Amino acid sequence: MKIKNTDRTRLQKNPKISIERLNNKEMVFSFKDFDHTQGQTFLVWEENKLLHLLLEKMKEYSHKTLIDAQKAYFTIYGSFPTNSQFKYPRHISEDAIWASLHIQGKECIIGHIIDNIFYTVFLDKEHQFWPTEKKHT
């Protein structure tokens, strides 16, 4: 599992993630913790022709374990990024394990994981959750 070094110890001690389960169970997606006050809405993604791409990506990743998913476009960050343009949602536990799934280009969905379940929290069309410097510009 590729995890940022600063979060490795935290993840190993976290009861919400079981390495054994990561290897054996396929990903499941939930919108139970979706925060409609930040990022974009489903309607905005539909208008930008992104919603069908999101659903196709979720369908594809529903056949992968979290270990396999990380070989492609799924990243487990661990902690909430300090330079994020998003605010930490009050309804999410402070020890949440944050992750993202890239849909295409910079568009991604952000959420947290408990065992093999990815709880979608934000739709991030502009890559504002974990902003990075543009390369080759």
C-alpha positions as CSV (number, residue, x, y, z in Angstrom):
1,M,0.0,0.0,0.0
2,K,1.6,3.4,-1.0
3,I,1.0,5.9,1.8
4,K,2.7,9.1,2.5
5,N,5.4,8.4,5.1
6,T,4.1,10.9,7.7
7,D,0.9,8.9,8.0
8,R,2.3,5.4,7.9
9,T,2.4,4.9,11.7
10,R,-1.0,6.6,12.2
11,L,-2.6,4.3,9.6
12,Q,-1.0,1.1,11.1
13,K,-2.5,2.0,14.5
14,N,-5.9,3.1,13.2
15,P,-8.7,0.6,13.9
16,K,-10.6,2.0,10.9
17,I,-8.2,0.4,8.4
18,S,-7.3,-3.2,8.4
19,I,-4.5,-4.2,6.1
20,E,-5.9,-7.7,5.9
21,R,-9.3,-6.3,4.7
22,L,-7.6,-4.0,2.2
23,N,-6.1,-7.1,0.5
24,N,-9.3,-9.2,0.5
25,K,-12.4,-6.9,0.0
26,E,-13.4,-5.0,-3.0
27,M,-14.1,-1.2,-2.7
28,V,-17.6,0.0,-1.8
29,F,-18.7,3.6,-2.3
30,S,-21.0,5.6,0.0
31,F,-22.4,9.1,-0.1
32,K,-23.5,9.1,3.6
33,D,-21.0,11.8,4.5
34,F,-21.3,13.9,1.3
35,D,-20.8,17.6,2.0
36,H,-22.8,19.7,-0.5
37,T,-21.6,23.0,1.0
38,Q,-18.0,22.7,-0.4
39,G,-16.8,21.6,-3.9
40,Q,-19.4,21.1,-6.5
41,T,-22.9,19.6,-6.6
42,F,-23.9,16.6,-8.6
43,L,-25.8,19.0,-10.9
44,V,-22.7,21.0,-11.7
45,W,-20.8,17.7,-12.5
46,E,-23.7,16.6,-14.7
47,E,-23.7,20.0,-16.5
48,N,-20.0,19.6,-17.1
49,K,-20.4,16.1,-18.4
50,L,-18.5,14.6,-15.4
51,L,-21.2,12.7,-13.5
52,H,-21.3,9.8,-16.0
53,L,-17.5,9.6,-15.8
54,L,-17.7,9.5,-12.0
55,L,-20.2,6.7,-12.1
56,E,-18.1,4.7,-14.6
57,K,-15.0,5.1,-12.5
58,M,-16.9,4.0,-9.3
59,K,-18.2,1.0,-11.2
60,E,-14.6,0.1,-12.4
61,Y,-13.1,0.5,-8.9
62,S,-15.9,-1.5,-7.3
63,H,-14.0,-4.5,-8.7
64,K,-10.7,-3.6,-7.1
65,T,-9.3,-3.9,-3.6
66,L,-7.9,-0.7,-2.0
67,I,-4.4,-2.2,-2.6
68,D,-5.1,-2.7,-6.3
69,A,-6.8,0.7,-6.6
70,Q,-3.7,2.4,-5.4
71,K,-1.8,1.1,-8.4
72,A,-3.9,3.4,-10.6
73,Y,-5.6,6.7,-9.7
74,F,-6.6,6.1,-6.1
75,T,-4.4,7.8,-3.4
76,I,-4.6,7.4,0.4
77,Y,-3.4,10.6,2.0
78,G,-4.0,9.8,5.6
79,S,-4.5,13.2,7.3
80,F,-6.4,16.2,5.9
81,P,-4.0,18.4,4.0
82,T,-3.0,21.6,5.7
83,N,-3.0,23.6,2.4
84,S,-6.4,22.4,1.3
85,Q,-8.9,25.0,-0.1
86,F,-11.6,22.9,1.7
87,K,-12.5,23.2,5.4
88,Y,-12.6,20.1,7.6
89,P,-16.2,19.0,7.8
90,R,-17.6,18.9,11.3
91,H,-19.5,15.7,10.7
92,I,-16.3,13.7,9.9
93,S,-14.2,12.2,12.7
94,E,-10.9,13.9,13.3
95,D,-9.0,10.6,12.9
96,A,-10.5,10.0,9.4
97,I,-8.2,8.5,6.8
98,W,-8.5,10.8,3.7
99,A,-8.2,9.6,0.1
100,S,-9.0,10.7,-3.4
101,L,-10.0,9.0,-6.7
102,H,-9.1,10.9,-9.9
103,I,-11.8,10.8,-12.4
104,Q,-9.9,12.4,-15.3
105,G,-7.3,15.1,-15.5
106,K,-7.6,17.2,-12.3
107,E,-11.2,16.2,-11.5
108,C,-11.5,13.9,-8.5
109,I,-13.7,12.8,-5.7
110,I,-12.4,13.2,-2.1
111,G,-13.5,11.2,0.9
112,H,-12.4,9.0,3.8
113,I,-12.0,5.3,4.1
114,I,-13.0,2.8,6.7
115,D,-11.9,-0.6,5.9
116,N,-12.9,-1.1,2.2
117,I,-15.6,1.6,2.2
118,F,-14.8,5.0,0.5
119,Y,-17.1,7.6,1.9
120,T,-17.4,10.4,-0.7
121,V,-17.3,13.8,1.0
122,F,-16.4,16.3,-1.8
123,L,-16.6,16.6,-5.6
124,D,-13.4,18.4,-6.5
125,K,-13.5,19.6,-10.1
126,E,-10.5,22.0,-9.7
127,H,-8.1,19.9,-7.6
128,Q,-8.5,22.2,-4.6
129,F,-8.4,19.5,-1.9
130,W,-4.7,18.8,-2.3
131,P,-3.5,21.6,-4.5
132,T,-0.2,21.1,-6.3
133,E,2.0,23.3,-8.4
134,K,1.4,23.1,-12.1
135,K,4.2,21.3,-14.0
136,H,5.7,22.6,-17.2
137,T,3.9,25.9,-17.3
